[in-house]
């Protein structure tokens, strides 16, 4: 690394939303695999652990995807890819949880409502991040040397 390069943090680097969703699918599969191992070993794992793992993975995706949207060059393209990724992850996680637990989302208690709340929260959070990014970009373009003087309703000096 030369002295002119700044070290990049994870939040400054661009990670494609599809890669984030693929990581989420891998994470939910690993969590459910370990949950199944623990359950077969006699640990007191709840029957709805698969839906817990799916909900946690979806929530983590929504948080990190929204935060990482700040580093995107084209916000609208990133937003579209993020929506596709989120809903694909939601469907895949729900189907895998259904296959592992043997219960549909409607039979799994309040998880249908939890997934709806996480989805609405994700939409609000990614929209807020987009608005904040636009405000900061606008503020950086403005010149802040001095306030503009108004000429309307001013008395002329003699």
Secondary structure, DSSP 8 states (H G I E B T S, - for coil): --TTS----TTTS---HHHHHHHHHHHHHHHHHHHHHHHHTT----TTHHHHHHHHHHHHHHHHHHHHGGG-SSHHHHHHHHHHHHHHHHHHHHHHHHHHHS--TTTSTTHHHHHHHHHHHHHHHHHHHHHHHHHHHHHHHS--SS-----TT-----
